[in-house]
Amino acid sequence: MKRYTIQANGIRQFVVEEGEGAPVVLLHGFPETNYAWRNQIPVLSKHYRVIAPDLRGYGETDKPSTGYDKRNMAKDLLGLLEELGIGKISLVGHDRGARVATRFAKDYPHLVDRLVVMDNVPTRIVARDLNAAIAKSYWFFLFHLVPDLPEALIEGKEDKWLRYFFSDWCYDPTTISGEAFDHYVRAYRAPGAVRGAMLDYRANPTDVAQDLEDADVKIACPVMSLWGADFHAVGRLFDMKKIWSEMADDLQAHAIPQSGHLPQEEQPEIVNDLLLKFLDGWKG
């Protein structure tokens, strides 16, 4: 597996890459890094050139104080592709990465052949439908918007903070354990890492405004929406097929059984099978 950094859109981006052929880009979510795709890369790279960057603010990528609106984070990806000499891609995003991927697909429809969004309710729909029940499950979404306080409370307790999310968000609360858990703890103990994740969330008002500008424009390419059937904040709270039907006409929708928020880590075989079927025919 290749590991390298590229300067693109004003930041130094860390990337892992494996395989040859048509490019498939994987964008991780919170509270993870590109390590989240460790079960997908070996399988997909047998057929495709798989590229998995750490997003702005996460992992080994730079963590500047600005630029976390999803239009600019989509430009991070655009810059990365330009530096690599890559044109059209197939794009897979989970959680925060799905928000970046959705914006990329809308802003650069000519560059996306097909799009996969995993366990994600679009930003403007979370804002539009927010009520007491949603706010209870999305408490962290609101908490992370508060300036400075989350960083102050989390510092030195990154393991407890992450343990709460991984236990609460997974169908099997022990899924992220051992080396996987240790990896994420190390990543979020790095200087600026917690603040980078918070800044991603704090871009929410701008993200909603951007999404409202083209709310009536559907995603042009085929879309597959996957979600954990057992996650209280997504699959059990929203009608995901109906929601993503608002976003795309050419839609496949699949609930992943015995999975919470991290289907690619909780049920990798099911996810990999669905990804390979959806990507079949992608030649670049």
C-alpha positions as CSV (number, residue, x, y, z in Angstrom):
1,M,0.0,0.0,0.0
2,K,1.3,3.5,-0.9
3,R,1.3,6.2,1.7
4,Y,2.1,9.7,0.7
5,T,1.3,13.4,1.1
6,I,0.2,15.9,-1.6
7,Q,-0.1,19.7,-1.3
8,A,-3.5,20.6,-2.8
9,N,-5.9,23.4,-2.2
10,G,-3.5,25.0,0.2
11,I,-3.1,22.1,2.6
12,R,-0.9,19.0,2.9
13,Q,-3.1,15.9,2.5
14,F,-2.2,12.4,3.6
15,V,-3.3,9.6,1.3
16,V,-3.2,5.8,1.3
17,E,-3.6,4.2,-2.1
18,E,-3.6,0.6,-3.5
19,G,-4.5,-1.1,-6.7
20,E,-4.6,-0.1,-10.4
21,G,-7.4,0.7,-12.8
22,A,-10.4,3.0,-12.6
23,P,-10.2,5.3,-9.6
24,V,-12.4,4.9,-6.6
25,V,-12.1,7.5,-3.8
26,L,-13.1,6.7,-0.2
27,L,-13.8,9.6,2.2
28,H,-14.0,8.7,5.9
29,G,-16.3,10.2,8.5
30,F,-16.2,11.2,12.2
31,P,-14.7,10.1,14.6
32,E,-12.3,8.3,12.2
33,T,-9.5,8.6,9.7
34,N,-8.8,6.8,6.4
35,Y,-8.0,3.8,8.6
36,A,-11.8,3.3,8.6
37,W,-11.5,1.7,5.1
38,R,-8.9,-1.0,6.1
39,N,-11.5,-3.7,5.4
40,Q,-12.5,-2.2,2.0
41,I,-9.2,-1.3,0.4
42,P,-7.7,-4.8,0.1
43,V,-11.0,-6.0,-1.6
44,L,-11.7,-3.1,-3.9
45,S,-8.0,-2.7,-4.9
46,K,-8.1,-6.1,-6.6
47,H,-10.3,-4.3,-9.3
48,Y,-9.7,-0.6,-8.9
49,R,-7.2,2.1,-8.0
50,V,-8.4,2.9,-4.5
51,I,-7.5,6.3,-3.0
52,A,-8.3,7.2,0.6
53,P,-7.3,10.6,1.9
54,D,-7.6,11.9,5.4
55,L,-10.0,14.8,5.3
56,R,-9.0,18.3,6.2
57,G,-8.7,18.4,10.0
58,Y,-8.4,14.7,10.4
59,G,-5.6,12.1,10.8
60,E,-2.3,13.1,9.2
61,T,-3.8,15.8,6.9
62,D,-3.3,19.4,7.9
63,K,-5.6,21.0,10.4
64,P,-5.9,24.7,9.6
65,S,-8.2,27.0,11.4
66,T,-10.4,27.7,8.4
67,G,-11.8,26.1,5.2
68,Y,-14.2,23.4,6.6
69,D,-17.3,24.3,4.7
70,K,-18.1,21.3,2.4
71,R,-17.7,23.3,-0.8
72,N,-14.1,24.0,0.2
73,M,-13.5,20.4,1.4
74,A,-14.8,19.3,-2.0
75,K,-12.1,21.6,-3.5
76,D,-9.6,19.7,-1.3
77,L,-10.6,16.6,-3.2
78,L,-10.6,18.4,-6.5
79,G,-7.1,19.7,-5.9
80,L,-5.9,16.2,-4.9
81,L,-7.3,14.7,-8.1
82,E,-5.7,17.4,-10.2
83,E,-2.3,16.8,-8.6
84,L,-2.7,13.0,-9.3
85,G,-3.8,13.6,-12.9
86,I,-7.2,11.9,-12.3
87,G,-10.4,12.9,-14.0
88,K,-13.7,11.2,-13.4
89,I,-14.0,9.0,-10.3
90,S,-16.4,6.8,-8.4
91,L,-16.8,8.2,-5.0
92,V,-17.7,6.7,-1.6
93,G,-18.3,8.7,1.5
94,H,-19.3,7.8,5.0
95,D,-20.7,10.3,7.6
96,R,-18.8,13.6,7.3
97,G,-17.1,12.2,4.2
98,A,-20.6,11.6,2.7
99,R,-21.3,15.3,3.2
100,V,-18.1,16.2,1.3
101,A,-18.9,13.6,-1.4
102,T,-22.4,14.9,-1.9
103,R,-21.2,18.5,-2.3
104,F,-18.5,17.3,-4.7
105,A,-21.1,15.4,-6.8
106,K,-23.2,18.5,-7.0
107,D,-20.4,21.0,-7.7
108,Y,-18.5,18.7,-10.1
109,P,-21.1,16.4,-11.7
110,H,-18.8,15.8,-14.7
111,L,-16.2,14.2,-12.4
112,V,-18.4,11.6,-10.6
113,D,-19.5,8.4,-12.4
114,R,-21.3,7.0,-9.4
115,L,-21.7,7.9,-5.7
116,V,-22.1,5.9,-2.5
117,V,-23.2,7.6,0.7
118,M,-23.0,5.7,3.9
119,D,-25.0,6.2,7.1
120,N,-25.6,9.9,6.4
121,V,-28.6,12.2,6.5
122,P,-28.0,15.2,4.2
123,T,-27.0,18.4,6.1
124,R,-30.0,20.5,5.1
125,I,-32.4,17.7,5.9
126,V,-31.1,17.4,9.5
127,A,-31.5,21.1,9.8
128,R,-35.0,21.1,8.2
129,D,-36.4,18.2,10.2
130,L,-34.8,19.0,13.6
131,N,-37.1,18.4,16.5
132,A,-36.7,17.2,20.1
133,A,-36.3,13.5,19.1
134,I,-33.6,14.3,16.5
135,A,-31.9,16.8,18.8
136,K,-31.6,14.1,21.5
137,S,-29.8,11.7,19.1
138,Y,-27.8,14.5,17.5
139,W,-26.7,16.1,20.8
140,F,-23.1,15.8,19.8
141,F,-23.9,17.6,16.5
142,L,-25.0,20.6,18.6
143,F,-22.4,20.3,21.3
144,H,-19.6,20.4,18.7
145,L,-20.9,23.7,17.5
146,V,-20.0,25.4,20.8
147,P,-16.8,27.3,20.5
148,D,-13.8,26.1,22.6
149,L,-15.7,24.2,25.3
150,P,-15.6,20.7,23.6
151,E,-11.8,20.9,23.2
152,A,-11.4,22.0,26.8
153,L,-13.5,19.1,28.1
154,I,-12.0,16.4,25.7
155,E,-8.3,17.2,26.1
156,G,-6.6,14.4,28.0
157,K,-9.8,12.3,27.8
158,E,-9.8,11.4,24.1
159,D,-10.0,7.7,24.9
160,K,-13.2,8.2,27.0
161,W,-14.7,10.5,24.4
162,L,-14.1,8.0,21.6
163,R,-15.1,5.0,23.7
164,Y,-18.5,6.6,24.2
165,F,-19.1,7.1,20.5
166,F,-17.9,3.7,19.4
167,S,-19.8,1.9,22.0
168,D,-23.0,3.9,21.5
169,W,-22.9,3.9,17.8
170,C,-22.1,0.3,17.0
171,Y,-24.6,-2.6,17.1
172,D,-21.8,-4.6,18.8
173,P,-20.3,-2.1,21.2
174,T,-17.0,-4.0,21.2
175,T,-16.5,-3.7,17.4
176,I,-13.9,-1.0,17.6
177,S,-11.5,-2.4,20.1
178,G,-7.8,-3.3,20.4
179,E,-5.5,-1.9,17.7
180,A,-8.5,-0.2,15.9
181,F,-9.4,1.7,19.0
182,D,-5.8,2.5,19.9
183,H,-5.3,3.9,16.4
184,Y,-8.2,6.3,16.7
185,V,-7.1,7.4,20.2
186,R,-3.6,8.2,18.9
187,A,-5.1,10.1,15.9
188,Y,-7.3,12.3,18.1
189,R,-4.5,12.9,20.6
190,A,-2.4,14.6,17.9
191,P,-2.1,18.4,18.1
192,G,-5.1,20.1,16.6
193,A,-7.0,16.9,15.9
194,V,-10.0,17.4,18.2
195,R,-10.3,21.1,17.1
196,G,-10.1,20.0,13.4
197,A,-13.1,17.7,13.9
198,M,-15.0,20.4,15.8
199,L,-14.3,22.9,13.0
200,D,-15.8,20.4,10.5
201,Y,-19.0,20.5,12.5
202,R,-18.8,24.3,13.1
203,A,-19.1,24.8,9.4
204,N,-22.7,23.6,9.6
205,P,-24.4,27.0,9.0
206,T,-22.4,27.5,5.8
207,D,-23.0,24.0,4.8
208,V,-26.7,24.4,5.2
209,A,-26.7,27.6,3.2
210,Q,-24.7,25.9,0.4
211,D,-27.1,23.0,0.3
212,L,-30.2,25.3,0.2
213,E,-28.8,27.1,-2.8
214,D,-29.1,24.0,-5.0
215,A,-31.7,22.0,-3.0
216,D,-33.8,21.5,-6.1
217,V,-30.9,20.1,-8.1
218,K,-30.7,16.3,-7.9
219,I,-27.4,14.4,-8.0
220,A,-26.8,13.6,-11.6
221,C,-25.1,10.2,-11.3
222,P,-26.3,6.9,-9.9
223,V,-26.4,6.9,-6.1
224,M,-26.3,4.1,-3.5
225,S,-27.3,4.9,0.0
226,L,-26.2,2.4,2.7
227,W,-27.0,2.7,6.4
228,G,-26.9,0.7,9.6
229,A,-30.4,-0.7,10.2
230,D,-29.8,-0.5,14.0
231,F,-28.4,3.0,14.4
232,H,-30.7,5.1,16.6
233,A,-29.7,8.4,14.9
234,V,-30.1,7.4,11.3
235,G,-31.8,4.1,10.3
236,R,-34.2,4.0,13.2
237,L,-34.9,7.8,13.1
238,F,-35.3,8.6,9.4
239,D,-36.9,7.1,6.4
240,M,-33.6,6.8,4.5
241,K,-34.9,5.7,1.2
242,K,-37.4,8.5,1.1
243,I,-34.8,11.1,2.1
244,W,-32.3,10.0,-0.5
245,S,-35.0,9.9,-3.1
246,E,-35.2,13.7,-2.6
247,M,-31.5,13.8,-3.5
248,A,-31.2,11.5,-6.5
249,D,-33.5,9.9,-9.1
250,D,-31.2,7.0,-9.9
251,L,-31.0,5.5,-6.4
252,Q,-30.3,2.2,-4.7
253,A,-31.0,2.0,-1.0
254,H,-29.9,-0.7,1.5
255,A,-30.2,-1.1,5.2
256,I,-27.3,-3.1,6.6
257,P,-28.5,-5.6,9.2
258,Q,-26.9,-5.8,12.7
259,S,-25.0,-2.6,12.1
260,G,-24.9,0.8,13.7
261,H,-23.2,3.9,12.4
262,L,-20.1,2.2,11.0
263,P,-21.3,-0.4,8.5
264,Q,-18.0,-0.6,6.7
265,E,-16.3,-1.7,10.0
266,E,-19.3,-3.6,11.6
267,Q,-20.4,-5.6,8.5
268,P,-17.5,-5.3,6.0
269,E,-18.4,-8.4,4.0
270,I,-21.9,-7.1,3.3
271,V,-20.6,-3.6,2.5
272,N,-17.9,-4.9,0.3
273,D,-20.3,-7.1,-1.7
274,L,-22.7,-4.2,-2.2
275,L,-19.8,-1.9,-3.2
276,L,-18.4,-4.4,-5.8
277,K,-21.9,-4.9,-7.3
278,F,-22.5,-1.1,-7.5
279,L,-19.1,-0.4,-9.0
280,D,-19.3,-3.2,-11.5
281,G,-18.8,-1.8,-15.0
282,W,-16.8,1.2,-13.8
283,K,-13.9,1.4,-16.2
284,G,-12.6,4.9,-15.7
